[in-house]
Amino acid sequence: MEKEPPSLAVGTIASFAGLLLACAVILGCSPAAWEGIAAGLAAAGGTPYSTAQSGKLMIFGGRNHQVYLGCLSCSEYESDSVFNAYSRFGSSYSAESIFNKYGEYGSRYSVFSACNPYASDPPVIVDSAGNFYGRLTVNQYHSQRTFIASAREWITAVCGT
């Protein structure tokens, strides 16, 4: 049986949609702008993901998903948060970041990338209990693409697709 997605507060969804629209229309969607959106989401109530049901949502990538790529449900102040632009998981320069468009997990060409629309082995999302929430990918045709709508929208915005 498929697990229900984590719940989202209505205000968080509205804030998230507004930030995406603002970036797309006003800010031009630069990497710095996306990092700013991530920081804003974290400051506005954590993240677009509730941890009440799922615990900590984490991203793992690479061969056999052995590379930790950060926490998807942590505040921007936590050292392993993807919303912390100063951490190795939120930086656009880090090898372990989905924000690095030249890296293995953020490029448009790597099979392990969340941003490759044809990725065959994109990162997975799991909680601290080991429950699987799908794959974090812009590949709309991947059979295991995450069922968390806000995560799909967020990674599409991050990758600029």
C-alpha positions in Angstrom: 0.0 0.0 0.0 1.3 3.4 -0.9 2.1 5.8 1.9 0.1 9.0 2.1 2.2 12.2 1.4 3.1 14.5 4.2 0.5 17.1 4.8 1.0 20.8 3.9 -0.4 23.8 5.6 -2.5 26.0 3.2 -0.4 29.1 4.1 2.8 27.3 3.2 1.4 26.2 -0.2 0.3 29.8 -0.9 3.7 31.2 0.2 5.5 28.6 -1.9 3.5 29.4 -5.0 4.0 33.1 -4.6 7.7 32.7 -4.2 7.9 30.6 -7.3 5.9 33.1 -9.3 8.0 36.0 -8.0 11.2 34.3 -9.0 10.0 33.3 -12.4 8.6 36.7 -13.3 10.6 39.2 -11.3 13.9 37.8 -10.3 14.8 35.9 -13.5 15.4 32.5 -11.7 19.1 32.8 -11.1 20.8 30.3 -8.8 21.0 33.0 -6.1 17.3 33.6 -6.5 16.5 29.9 -6.0 18.7 29.9 -2.9 16.8 32.9 -1.7 13.5 31.1 -2.2 14.8 28.2 -0.3 15.8 30.5 2.5 12.4 32.2 2.4 10.6 28.9 2.6 12.7 27.9 5.6 12.1 31.2 7.4 8.4 31.2 6.7 7.7 28.0 8.5 10.4 25.5 7.9 9.9 24.0 4.5 7.1 23.1 2.3 7.1 19.6 3.8 5.5 18.6 7.1 7.5 16.3 9.4 4.6 15.6 11.7 3.9 12.2 10.0 7.2 11.4 8.3 10.0 12.6 10.5 13.1 13.9 8.8 12.9 13.7 5.0 16.3 13.0 3.5 17.7 12.8 -0.1 20.2 10.1 -1.1 21.8 9.8 -4.6 24.5 8.1 -6.5 25.1 4.5 -7.1 22.9 2.4 -4.7 21.8 5.8 -3.2 24.8 5.8 -0.8 25.5 9.5 -1.1 23.7 11.8 1.4 22.4 14.9 -0.4 20.8 16.7 2.5 17.6 17.1 4.5 14.5 18.2 2.6 12.4 19.0 5.7 15.0 20.8 7.8 15.2 24.5 8.5 17.7 26.7 6.7 19.7 26.8 10.0 20.5 23.1 10.1 23.9 22.2 8.7 22.5 19.4 6.5 19.5 21.3 5.1 19.2 21.7 1.3 17.8 25.2 2.3 21.1 26.2 3.9 22.9 28.0 1.1 26.1 27.9 3.2 26.0 24.1 3.7 27.5 21.6 1.2 23.9 20.4 0.5 22.5 23.9 -0.3 25.5 25.4 -2.1 25.6 25.7 -5.9 29.3 24.8 -5.8 29.3 21.6 -3.7 29.7 18.2 -5.3 26.9 16.9 -2.9 24.3 19.5 -3.9 21.4 19.3 -6.3 21.9 23.1 -6.8 25.3 22.4 -8.6 24.3 22.4 -12.3 27.7 21.0 -13.2 27.7 18.3 -10.5 26.5 14.7 -10.6 23.2 15.5 -8.8 22.2 18.8 -10.4 23.3 18.6 -14.0 21.0 18.0 -16.9 23.1 15.0 -18.1 24.0 12.7 -15.2 21.9 9.6 -14.7 22.0 10.4 -10.9 20.8 14.0 -11.3 17.5 15.3 -10.0 17.6 17.8 -12.9 18.1 15.4 -15.8 14.7 15.0 -17.6 15.8 11.6 -18.7 17.6 10.4 -15.5 17.3 6.7 -14.9 18.6 6.7 -11.3 17.7 10.1 -9.7 18.0 10.7 -5.9 15.5 9.1 -3.6 13.5 10.7 -0.7 13.3 8.7 2.5 12.3 9.5 6.1 14.2 8.7 9.2 12.2 5.5 9.6 13.3 4.3 6.1 10.0 4.9 4.4 10.3 5.7 0.7 8.7 8.8 -0.7 9.8 8.4 -4.3 12.5 9.9 -6.4 13.4 13.6 -6.5 13.4 14.2 -10.3 12.2 16.4 -13.1 11.8 13.2 -15.2 8.0 13.2 -15.5 8.0 9.7 -16.9 10.0 8.0 -14.1 7.7 5.4 -12.5 9.0 6.2 -9.0 8.8 10.0 -9.3 7.8 11.4 -5.8 4.2 11.7 -5.1 4.8 14.8 -3.0 3.5 17.5 -5.3 5.3 20.3 -3.6 8.6 18.4 -4.0 7.9 17.9 -7.7 7.1 21.6 -8.1 10.2 22.7 -6.1 12.7 20.5 -8.0 11.2 21.7 -11.3 11.8 25.3 -10.2 15.3 24.5 -8.8 16.3 22.9 -12.1 14.7 25.5 -14.3 12.7 23.1 -16.3 
